[in-house]
Amino acid sequence: MERDLRGYGSAPPAHRWPGGAGLAVNFVLNVEEGSEYAVEHGDGRSEAALLEVRAPRVPPGERDLAAESMYEYGQRVGFWRIHDLFRERGLPLTIFASAQSLERSPEIAAAIRAAGWDICAHGWRWVEHYRLDRETEAEHIARAWDSIKATTGRAPAGWYCRYAPSIHTRELVVAHGGYRYDSDAYNDEVPYWTNVSGKSHLVLPYSLVTNDAKFLSGDVYRPADFADLLIDSFDVLRAESAGRARMMNVGLHSRIVGHPGRLAGLTRFLDHIADADGVWVAGREEIAAAWADMAAGDARGDAGRDAGGSRMAAR
């Protein structure tokens, strides 16, 4: 896990997305509810992150029924509100799925399968992988892949940890062999290739900026603020994409933006981009495939280029 502070530097890829688009927009719905920390799971505590309250009131070690209820809202109500919005508009959606969440909500797993949305594994459970030992982490990575394939009928294309990976995660994801990319990075606005144990591996960076978690961190309070953040980000990226490839990630959670008032901000953003030219709204699996195709073409068209001169090509 050597750090790379240069990336593409002053020469970001000028490639075009399918249809000649300069900007790819990807909507991610995190489906975690039911797989978070809970006393019922033997964790010894209830989940304390991404709640509607800043600090849990219930003493550690006891069931926090309020926290559990807030998470349940995501599966019972929020998911279906977002599901209907995206289905009505015919928009693709990537599901960051914690496998146990789908195991406990087969109706949601069936809806994801029927919608044809692509899936990125978000852990077998929604727990921090940097707290797991190497053997346990490898087991979670494999178990997530098997479970999601069983509940949705197809295997996840990618991998994304809760917040941060361990120093072993990427190596274990590549060693598993079933994942085509990971999103355990926040360091760029287009995909890039890494070399993991001698194998080329694709990274699709994610974002915690254009993310509805801002509602709970206090960075935005009103739906209009969230819409403005997304719209301004989109407009800047779209202008830049005239001369270089760009990607915008919009992170969503059923228990957050699935509430009616907050959904209004997301809806306003969808209206803003609906007729925009030069924009490709796509699932993460499609983006990974397109980048791999462009990398192959890049390698064929410039076979003599110094191997260190382009991170566009797989290496």
C-alpha positions as CSV (number, residue, x, y, z in Angstrom):
1,M,0.0,0.0,0.0
2,E,2.6,2.6,-1.1
3,R,1.2,6.1,-1.3
4,D,1.0,7.8,-4.7
5,L,0.7,11.5,-4.3
6,R,1.1,12.2,-8.1
7,G,-1.7,10.2,-9.7
8,Y,-2.2,11.4,-13.3
9,G,-0.5,14.7,-12.4
10,S,-0.8,17.5,-15.0
11,A,-1.9,15.1,-17.7
12,P,-5.3,13.5,-16.7
13,P,-6.8,11.1,-19.3
14,A,-8.5,12.9,-22.2
15,H,-10.5,9.8,-23.1
16,R,-14.2,9.8,-23.7
17,W,-16.8,7.7,-22.0
18,P,-19.3,5.8,-24.2
19,G,-21.3,8.0,-26.5
20,G,-18.5,10.6,-26.4
21,A,-19.4,11.8,-22.9
22,G,-16.8,13.5,-20.9
23,L,-18.4,13.1,-17.5
24,A,-19.6,9.8,-16.0
25,V,-22.1,10.1,-13.1
26,N,-22.6,7.2,-10.8
27,F,-25.3,6.9,-8.1
28,V,-24.5,4.5,-5.2
29,L,-27.1,3.3,-2.7
30,N,-25.5,1.8,0.4
31,V,-27.6,-1.1,1.7
32,E,-26.2,-1.8,5.2
33,E,-29.2,-2.0,7.5
34,G,-29.4,-5.2,9.4
35,S,-25.7,-5.9,9.2
36,E,-24.5,-3.1,11.4
37,Y,-23.1,-3.6,15.0
38,A,-25.8,-4.9,17.3
39,V,-26.0,-6.7,20.6
40,E,-28.2,-9.3,18.9
41,H,-25.2,-10.2,16.7
42,G,-22.9,-10.7,19.7
43,D,-21.0,-7.5,19.1
44,G,-21.6,-6.3,22.7
45,R,-22.8,-2.9,21.6
46,S,-25.3,-1.2,19.2
47,E,-24.3,0.8,16.2
48,A,-23.3,4.4,16.9
49,A,-22.5,5.7,13.4
50,L,-24.7,7.6,10.9
51,L,-27.6,8.0,13.3
52,E,-30.1,10.9,13.6
53,V,-28.6,11.7,17.0
54,R,-25.0,12.9,17.5
55,A,-24.3,10.6,20.5
56,P,-26.2,7.4,21.5
57,R,-28.0,7.7,24.8
58,V,-28.0,4.0,25.8
59,P,-25.1,2.7,27.8
60,P,-22.6,0.5,25.9
61,G,-23.4,-3.2,26.1
62,E,-27.2,-2.6,26.1
63,R,-29.4,-2.8,23.1
64,D,-30.1,0.7,21.7
65,L,-33.6,0.1,20.3
66,A,-33.8,3.7,19.0
67,A,-30.6,3.1,16.9
68,E,-31.9,-0.2,15.6
69,S,-35.2,1.5,14.7
70,M,-33.4,4.2,12.7
71,Y,-31.6,1.6,10.7
72,E,-34.8,-0.4,10.2
73,Y,-36.3,2.7,8.5
74,G,-33.9,2.2,5.7
75,Q,-35.1,-1.3,4.8
76,R,-38.8,-0.7,5.6
77,V,-39.3,2.7,3.9
78,G,-36.3,4.4,2.6
79,F,-35.1,1.8,0.1
80,W,-38.5,1.6,-1.5
81,R,-38.7,5.4,-1.9
82,I,-35.3,5.5,-3.7
83,H,-36.1,2.3,-5.6
84,D,-39.3,3.9,-7.0
85,L,-37.5,7.2,-7.9
86,F,-34.8,5.5,-9.9
87,R,-37.1,3.0,-11.6
88,E,-39.5,5.7,-12.6
89,R,-36.7,7.7,-14.2
90,G,-35.0,4.7,-15.7
91,L,-31.7,5.5,-14.1
92,P,-29.0,3.0,-13.2
93,L,-28.0,2.5,-9.6
94,T,-25.0,0.8,-8.0
95,I,-25.7,-1.1,-4.8
96,F,-23.0,-1.1,-2.2
97,A,-24.4,-4.2,-0.4
98,S,-23.5,-5.6,2.9
99,A,-24.2,-9.2,2.3
100,Q,-26.0,-9.9,5.6
101,S,-28.3,-7.0,5.0
102,L,-29.6,-8.7,1.8
103,E,-29.7,-12.1,3.6
104,R,-32.2,-10.5,6.1
105,S,-34.2,-8.7,3.5
106,P,-34.9,-11.1,0.6
107,E,-37.6,-8.8,-0.9
108,I,-35.0,-6.1,-1.3
109,A,-32.5,-8.5,-2.8
110,A,-35.2,-9.6,-5.3
111,A,-36.0,-5.9,-6.2
112,I,-32.3,-5.3,-6.9
113,R,-32.2,-8.4,-9.0
114,A,-35.3,-7.4,-10.9
115,A,-34.0,-3.8,-11.5
116,G,-30.8,-5.1,-13.0
117,W,-28.7,-2.8,-10.8
118,D,-25.0,-3.7,-10.5
119,I,-23.6,-4.6,-7.1
120,C,-20.4,-3.8,-5.2
121,A,-19.8,-5.8,-2.1
122,H,-19.7,-3.6,1.0
123,G,-18.6,-6.4,3.4
124,W,-20.2,-9.5,4.6
125,R,-21.2,-7.3,7.5
126,W,-21.0,-3.5,7.9
127,V,-17.9,-3.6,10.2
128,E,-14.5,-2.0,10.0
129,H,-12.1,-4.3,8.1
130,Y,-9.1,-2.6,9.7
131,R,-10.1,-4.2,12.9
132,L,-10.1,-7.7,11.5
133,D,-7.1,-10.0,11.5
134,R,-5.9,-11.2,8.0
135,E,-7.6,-14.6,8.2
136,T,-10.9,-13.3,9.3
137,E,-10.8,-10.5,6.7
138,A,-10.2,-13.0,3.9
139,E,-13.2,-15.0,5.2
140,H,-15.4,-11.9,5.2
141,I,-14.4,-11.1,1.6
142,A,-15.1,-14.5,0.3
143,R,-18.3,-14.9,2.3
144,A,-19.7,-11.6,1.0
145,W,-19.1,-12.7,-2.6
146,D,-20.8,-16.0,-2.1
147,S,-23.7,-14.6,-0.1
148,I,-24.5,-11.7,-2.6
149,K,-24.4,-14.1,-5.5
150,A,-26.8,-16.4,-3.7
151,T,-29.3,-13.6,-2.7
152,T,-29.3,-11.6,-6.0
153,G,-28.4,-14.3,-8.5
154,R,-25.2,-12.6,-9.6
155,A,-21.8,-12.0,-8.0
156,P,-20.7,-8.5,-7.0
157,A,-18.3,-6.9,-9.5
158,G,-16.5,-4.8,-7.0
159,W,-15.5,-4.3,-3.4
160,Y,-15.8,-1.4,-0.9
161,C,-15.0,-1.5,2.8
162,R,-16.7,0.4,5.6
163,Y,-14.8,3.7,5.6
164,A,-11.3,2.4,5.2
165,P,-9.6,-0.9,4.2
166,S,-6.9,-2.6,6.2
167,I,-3.3,-2.8,4.9
168,H,-4.3,-6.3,3.6
169,T,-7.6,-5.6,2.0
170,R,-6.6,-4.9,-1.6
171,E,-4.3,-7.9,-1.7
172,L,-7.0,-10.2,-0.3
173,V,-9.6,-8.8,-2.8
174,V,-7.2,-9.5,-5.7
175,A,-6.3,-13.0,-4.4
176,H,-10.0,-13.9,-4.1
177,G,-10.2,-13.6,-7.9
178,G,-13.9,-12.7,-8.2
179,Y,-13.7,-9.0,-7.9
180,R,-12.9,-6.8,-10.9
181,Y,-12.3,-3.6,-9.0
182,D,-12.3,-2.0,-5.6
183,S,-13.5,1.4,-4.4
184,D,-11.4,1.7,-1.3
185,A,-9.9,5.1,-2.3
186,Y,-11.0,8.7,-2.2
187,N,-8.0,10.1,-4.0
188,D,-9.1,10.8,-7.6
189,E,-12.0,11.6,-9.9
190,V,-11.4,8.9,-12.5
191,P,-10.4,5.2,-12.2
192,Y,-6.8,4.1,-12.2
193,W,-4.7,0.9,-12.3
194,T,-2.6,-0.5,-9.5
195,N,-0.2,-3.4,-9.4
196,V,-1.0,-5.9,-6.7
197,S,1.3,-8.9,-6.4
198,G,2.2,-8.6,-10.0
199,K,-1.4,-8.3,-11.2
200,S,-3.1,-5.3,-12.7
201,H,-6.0,-4.2,-10.5
202,L,-8.5,-1.4,-11.2
203,V,-9.5,1.1,-8.6
204,L,-12.7,3.2,-8.9
205,P,-12.4,6.0,-6.3
206,Y,-15.5,6.9,-4.2
207,S,-16.4,10.1,-2.5
208,L,-17.5,11.1,1.0
209,V,-18.1,14.7,-0.2
210,T,-21.0,14.3,-2.6
211,N,-22.6,12.0,-0.1
212,D,-25.8,12.2,1.8
213,A,-23.9,11.4,5.0
214,K,-23.4,15.2,5.0
215,F,-26.9,15.5,6.5
216,L,-25.8,13.6,9.6
217,S,-22.4,15.2,9.9
218,G,-24.0,18.6,10.0
219,D,-22.3,19.9,6.8
220,V,-25.7,20.3,5.2
221,Y,-29.1,20.5,6.9
222,R,-31.6,21.4,4.2
223,P,-32.4,19.5,1.1
224,A,-31.6,22.6,-0.9
225,D,-28.1,22.6,0.5
226,F,-27.5,19.1,-0.5
227,A,-28.9,19.8,-4.0
228,D,-26.6,22.8,-4.3
229,L,-23.6,20.8,-3.3
230,L,-24.4,18.2,-6.0
231,I,-25.3,20.7,-8.7
232,D,-22.2,22.8,-8.1
233,S,-20.0,19.7,-8.1
234,F,-21.6,18.5,-11.3
235,D,-21.3,21.8,-13.1
236,V,-17.6,22.2,-12.4
237,L,-16.9,18.6,-13.4
238,R,-18.9,18.9,-16.5
239,A,-17.0,22.0,-17.6
240,E,-13.7,20.3,-16.9
241,S,-14.8,17.2,-18.8
242,A,-14.6,19.0,-22.1
243,G,-10.9,18.2,-22.2
244,R,-10.5,15.3,-19.8
245,A,-12.4,12.3,-18.5
246,R,-14.2,12.9,-15.2
247,M,-16.4,10.8,-12.9
248,M,-18.8,12.0,-10.2
249,N,-19.9,9.7,-7.4
250,V,-23.2,10.4,-5.5
251,G,-23.4,8.3,-2.3
252,L,-26.8,7.6,-0.8
253,H,-28.2,5.7,2.1
254,S,-31.8,4.5,2.5
255,R,-32.0,5.6,6.1
256,I,-30.7,9.1,5.3
257,V,-31.8,10.4,1.9
258,G,-34.8,8.0,2.0
259,H,-36.6,10.4,4.2
260,P,-39.1,12.5,2.2
261,G,-37.7,16.0,2.9
262,R,-34.2,15.0,2.1
263,L,-35.2,13.1,-1.1
264,A,-36.4,16.5,-2.4
265,G,-32.8,17.6,-2.7
266,L,-31.8,14.5,-4.6
267,T,-34.8,14.9,-6.9
268,R,-33.8,18.5,-7.7
269,F,-30.3,17.3,-8.7
270,L,-31.8,14.6,-10.9
271,D,-33.9,17.3,-12.6
272,H,-30.8,19.4,-13.1
273,I,-28.8,16.7,-15.0
274,A,-31.7,15.1,-16.9
275,D,-31.1,16.9,-20.2
276,A,-27.4,17.6,-19.8
277,D,-25.2,16.9,-22.8
278,G,-21.9,15.1,-22.6
279,V,-22.9,13.1,-19.5
280,W,-23.1,9.4,-19.1
281,V,-25.1,8.1,-16.1
282,A,-23.9,4.6,-15.5
283,G,-23.4,1.8,-13.0
284,R,-20.1,1.2,-11.5
285,E,-19.6,-2.1,-13.3
286,E,-20.2,-0.4,-16.6
287,I,-17.7,2.3,-15.7
288,A,-15.1,-0.3,-14.8
289,A,-15.7,-2.2,-18.1
290,A,-15.5,1.1,-20.1
291,W,-12.2,2.1,-18.4
292,A,-10.7,-1.4,-19.1
293,D,-11.7,-1.1,-22.7
294,M,-10.1,2.3,-23.0
295,A,-7.0,1.0,-21.3
296,A,-6.8,-1.8,-23.8
297,G,-7.1,0.7,-26.6
298,D,-4.6,2.9,-25.0
299,A,-2.1,0.1,-24.8
300,R,-2.7,-1.0,-28.4
301,G,-2.4,2.6,-29.7
302,D,0.8,3.4,-27.9
303,A,2.6,0.2,-27.3
304,G,6.0,1.9,-27.3
305,R,5.1,4.3,-24.4
306,D,7.3,4.1,-21.3
307,A,5.4,1.8,-18.8
308,G,5.6,4.5,-16.2
309,G,4.3,7.2,-18.4
310,S,0.6,6.4,-18.2
311,R,-1.6,5.1,-15.5
312,M,-4.5,4.8,-18.0
313,A,-3.2,1.5,-19.3
314,A,-3.5,-1.7,-17.2
315,R,-0.2,-2.7,-15.7
